[in-house]
Amino acid sequence: QTRTPNHQSFAVFLDSKHMHSVPDWGGCSAVLELTVVHPTEPYSNNVNKSVQHNFTTEEGDWGFTNFMPLATLRNPEKGYLPDGTATLQVTIR
């Protein structure tokens, strides 16, 4: 969760916590696709974001501080949290 002056957002980050311990690791490039899956309408109401990032020992994480409005995620009428949990799908290429 992050805050901006007028709204709160759901934030999502991918972090490779072990890459710092790999000797002589030169990094890698990856395309990240992050999706909050809608439980009853996954083809029309998913929230998707994607980005290409070069992971290095200096920049081992990447994500979105404003993935989606927290009010949207928590709104019962939107249906993203039917049992109090959300499904987050991560695809790395």
C-alpha positions in Angstrom: 0.0 0.0 0.0 1.3 3.4 -0.9 -0.2 6.8 -0.3 -0.5 9.8 -2.6 -2.1 13.1 -1.5 -5.6 12.1 -2.6 -5.7 8.3 -2.7 -4.1 5.1 -1.5 -2.8 2.5 -4.0 -2.1 -1.2 -4.0 1.7 -1.6 -4.7 3.3 -4.7 -6.2 7.1 -5.4 -6.4 9.2 -8.3 -7.5 12.5 -8.7 -5.6 15.3 -11.2 -6.3 16.7 -11.3 -2.8 19.4 -13.9 -3.5 21.0 -12.3 -6.6 23.4 -10.3 -4.4 25.0 -13.6 -3.2 25.7 -14.9 -6.7 29.4 -14.3 -7.6 30.1 -12.6 -10.9 26.4 -12.3 -11.7 26.0 -9.9 -14.6 22.3 -9.3 -14.4 19.4 -10.2 -16.7 16.7 -8.6 -18.6 13.1 -9.7 -18.0 9.6 -8.8 -18.9 7.3 -8.8 -15.9 3.6 -9.2 -16.2 1.7 -8.7 -13.0 -2.1 -9.3 -12.8 -4.7 -9.0 -10.0 -7.0 -11.8 -11.1 -10.7 -11.1 -10.8 -12.2 -14.3 -9.3 -15.5 -14.4 -11.2 -14.7 -12.4 -14.4 -11.0 -13.1 -15.1 -11.1 -12.3 -18.8 -12.8 -8.9 -18.6 -12.0 -7.5 -15.1 -8.4 -8.4 -14.4 -6.0 -5.6 -13.7 -2.7 -6.0 -15.6 0.5 -4.1 -15.8 3.7 -5.1 -17.5 7.3 -3.7 -17.7 10.7 -4.7 -19.1 13.5 -4.3 -16.5 17.2 -5.0 -16.4 17.8 -6.7 -13.0 21.3 -6.1 -11.7 23.0 -6.4 -8.3 22.3 -2.6 -7.8 18.6 -2.8 -9.1 17.3 -6.2 -7.9 13.7 -5.2 -7.6 11.0 -3.6 -9.7 7.3 -3.0 -9.5 4.5 -0.5 -9.3 3.8 1.9 -6.5 0.4 2.6 -8.0 -0.7 -0.8 -9.3 -4.4 -0.1 -8.7 -6.5 2.1 -6.4 -6.8 0.4 -3.0 -10.5 1.6 -2.9 -11.1 -0.5 -6.1 -9.4 -3.5 -4.7 -11.3 -3.3 -1.4 -14.7 -2.4 -2.8 -17.1 -5.4 -2.3 -19.1 -4.4 -5.4 -16.0 -4.8 -7.5 -15.5 -8.4 -6.3 -11.7 -8.6 -6.1 -11.6 -9.8 -2.5 -14.5 -12.3 -2.2 -13.0 -14.1 0.8 -10.6 -11.4 1.9 -7.7 -12.4 -0.3 -6.6 -11.4 -3.8 -5.0 -13.6 -6.4 -1.9 -12.1 -7.9 -0.5 -13.7 -11.0 3.2 -13.1 -11.9 4.7 -14.0 -15.3 8.4 -13.5 -15.9 9.9 -13.9 -19.4 
